[in-house]
Amino acid sequence: MTAVVVNLTAEVKSMASNAKDGEIPLAPAGDPSAVRYSSDFYSWLMEQAAHLRAGRWDALDRENLAEEIESLGREQFNKLESALRVLMMHMLNWDFQPERHGRSWMLSIKSQRVELDDIIADNPGLKPRIPEAIDRAYRKARIDAAKETDRGEETFPEACPYSRDDIFARQFVR
């Protein structure tokens, strides 16, 4: 164990001494397997970025790199779903608690719509997946609305009662 720590420490010092001022040291040069995807994700990422920039296509860990790129796409879909979930939760609160209509809820709905607009503007490729995101988000919004209103889940429709137009453009007035 001590030998491993000493070797690793020497390697890190070597990497740091080769870095230019303000530059983040990269993983050891040479064999792309020197930094394992599963054991040092940060260094693996830095190494892959360096290979891409240098055009070293054969040195890329293509399978794991492809998985990570796909994961980034899923993150964007999840952001869309999350924004829809919060928006629909506020809409359910509004619709099922008319006695509590207020400026704060109207502004929350407006804020979530701005968030949705930004996500879609940054990721126009998500537009065809909006119906899927609405379906997935509504299941969670219904639970969240029940939790927030202290009403039973059965209070809220099982299927999403909102059209795409409702979600993106319905006016809320006290």
C-alpha positions as CSV (number, residue, x, y, z in Angstrom):
1,M,0.0,0.0,0.0
2,T,2.8,2.4,0.9
3,A,4.6,1.8,-2.4
4,V,1.3,2.6,-4.3
5,V,0.9,5.9,-2.4
6,V,4.6,6.8,-3.0
7,N,4.3,6.0,-6.7
8,L,1.0,7.9,-7.0
9,T,2.5,10.9,-5.1
10,A,5.5,11.0,-7.4
11,E,3.2,10.8,-10.5
12,V,1.0,13.6,-9.2
13,K,4.1,15.8,-8.5
14,S,5.4,15.0,-12.0
15,M,2.1,16.0,-13.6
16,A,2.0,19.2,-11.5
17,S,5.5,20.2,-12.4
18,N,4.8,19.8,-16.1
19,A,1.7,22.0,-16.0
20,K,2.0,25.6,-17.2
21,D,0.9,28.4,-14.9
22,G,-2.9,28.4,-14.4
23,E,-3.2,25.1,-16.3
24,I,-4.9,22.1,-14.7
25,P,-2.5,19.1,-15.0
26,L,-3.7,16.3,-17.1
27,A,-3.6,12.6,-16.5
28,P,-0.2,11.0,-17.2
29,A,0.6,11.0,-20.9
30,G,1.0,7.8,-22.9
31,D,-1.3,4.8,-22.5
32,P,-4.9,5.9,-22.3
33,S,-5.6,3.1,-19.9
34,A,-3.3,4.9,-17.4
35,V,-6.3,6.6,-16.0
36,R,-9.3,4.4,-15.6
37,Y,-12.8,5.7,-16.2
38,S,-14.2,4.1,-13.1
39,S,-11.4,5.0,-10.7
40,D,-10.6,8.6,-11.4
41,F,-13.4,10.2,-13.4
42,Y,-12.1,13.7,-13.3
43,S,-8.6,12.8,-14.7
44,W,-10.3,10.5,-17.3
45,L,-12.4,13.5,-18.4
46,M,-9.4,15.8,-18.7
47,E,-7.5,13.2,-20.6
48,Q,-10.4,12.6,-23.0
49,A,-10.7,16.4,-23.6
50,A,-7.0,16.6,-24.3
51,H,-7.2,13.7,-26.8
52,L,-10.2,15.3,-28.6
53,R,-8.5,18.7,-28.8
54,A,-5.3,17.1,-30.2
55,G,-7.1,15.0,-32.7
56,R,-5.8,11.8,-31.1
57,W,-8.9,9.8,-32.2
58,D,-7.3,6.3,-31.5
59,A,-6.5,7.3,-27.9
60,L,-10.2,8.1,-27.1
61,D,-12.1,5.8,-24.8
62,R,-15.0,5.8,-27.3
63,E,-17.4,3.5,-25.4
64,N,-17.3,5.4,-22.1
65,L,-17.1,8.8,-23.9
66,A,-20.3,7.9,-25.8
67,E,-22.0,6.9,-22.6
68,E,-21.1,10.2,-20.9
69,I,-22.3,12.2,-23.9
70,E,-25.6,10.3,-23.8
71,S,-25.8,11.0,-20.1
72,L,-25.5,14.7,-20.7
73,G,-28.4,14.5,-23.1
74,R,-30.4,12.6,-20.4
75,E,-29.6,15.4,-17.9
76,Q,-31.1,18.0,-20.3
77,F,-34.3,15.9,-20.6
78,N,-34.4,15.6,-16.8
79,K,-34.1,19.4,-16.5
80,L,-37.1,19.7,-18.8
81,E,-39.1,17.1,-16.8
82,S,-38.2,18.8,-13.5
83,A,-39.3,22.3,-14.7
84,L,-42.5,20.8,-15.9
85,R,-43.0,19.0,-12.6
86,V,-42.7,22.1,-10.5
87,L,-44.9,24.1,-12.9
88,M,-47.7,21.5,-12.9
89,M,-47.5,21.2,-9.2
90,H,-48.1,24.9,-8.9
91,M,-50.9,24.7,-11.4
92,L,-52.5,21.9,-9.4
93,N,-52.1,23.9,-6.2
94,W,-53.8,26.8,-8.0
95,D,-56.7,24.8,-9.4
96,F,-57.4,22.8,-6.2
97,Q,-57.0,25.5,-3.7
98,P,-58.8,28.6,-5.1
99,E,-59.0,30.1,-1.6
100,R,-55.2,30.4,-1.6
101,H,-54.7,32.2,-5.0
102,G,-52.1,34.8,-4.6
103,R,-49.4,36.8,-6.2
104,S,-46.7,34.4,-5.1
105,W,-48.2,31.4,-6.9
106,M,-48.7,33.5,-10.0
107,L,-45.1,34.5,-10.0
108,S,-43.9,30.9,-9.3
109,I,-45.9,29.8,-12.4
110,K,-44.4,32.6,-14.4
111,S,-40.9,31.8,-13.2
112,Q,-41.2,28.1,-14.1
113,R,-42.4,29.0,-17.5
114,V,-39.3,31.2,-18.0
115,E,-37.2,28.3,-16.9
116,L,-39.0,26.0,-19.4
117,D,-38.5,28.5,-22.2
118,D,-34.8,28.7,-21.4
119,I,-34.4,24.9,-21.3
120,I,-36.1,24.5,-24.7
121,A,-34.3,27.5,-26.3
122,D,-31.0,25.9,-25.2
123,N,-32.1,22.4,-26.3
124,P,-34.5,22.7,-29.3
125,G,-34.0,19.0,-29.9
126,L,-36.1,18.3,-26.8
127,K,-39.3,19.7,-28.4
128,P,-40.5,16.4,-29.8
129,R,-40.0,14.8,-26.3
130,I,-42.2,17.4,-24.5
131,P,-45.3,15.1,-24.4
132,E,-43.2,12.3,-22.8
133,A,-41.7,14.8,-20.3
134,I,-45.2,16.1,-19.4
135,D,-46.4,12.5,-18.7
136,R,-43.5,11.7,-16.6
137,A,-43.5,15.0,-14.8
138,Y,-47.2,15.0,-14.0
139,R,-47.0,11.7,-12.0
140,K,-44.5,13.4,-9.7
141,A,-46.3,16.7,-9.7
142,R,-49.5,15.0,-8.5
143,I,-47.6,13.5,-5.5
144,D,-45.8,16.8,-4.8
145,A,-49.1,18.7,-4.9
146,A,-50.7,16.2,-2.5
147,K,-47.7,16.7,-0.1
148,E,-47.8,20.5,-0.4
149,T,-51.6,20.9,0.0
150,D,-52.1,18.2,2.7
151,R,-54.8,16.7,0.5
152,G,-54.9,13.1,-0.6
153,E,-53.4,12.1,-3.9
154,E,-56.9,11.0,-5.0
155,T,-57.9,14.7,-4.9
156,F,-55.9,15.2,-8.1
157,P,-56.7,13.7,-11.5
158,E,-54.7,10.5,-12.2
159,A,-54.1,11.6,-15.8
160,C,-52.6,15.0,-16.6
161,P,-55.5,17.4,-17.0
162,Y,-53.4,20.0,-18.8
163,S,-52.9,20.4,-22.5
164,R,-49.6,21.6,-23.8
165,D,-51.2,25.1,-24.4
166,D,-52.4,25.1,-20.7
167,I,-48.9,24.4,-19.5
168,F,-47.1,26.9,-21.6
169,A,-49.7,29.7,-22.0
170,R,-52.7,29.5,-19.7
171,Q,-53.3,32.8,-17.9
172,F,-53.6,32.8,-14.1
173,V,-55.5,35.8,-12.6
174,R,-56.6,36.3,-9.0
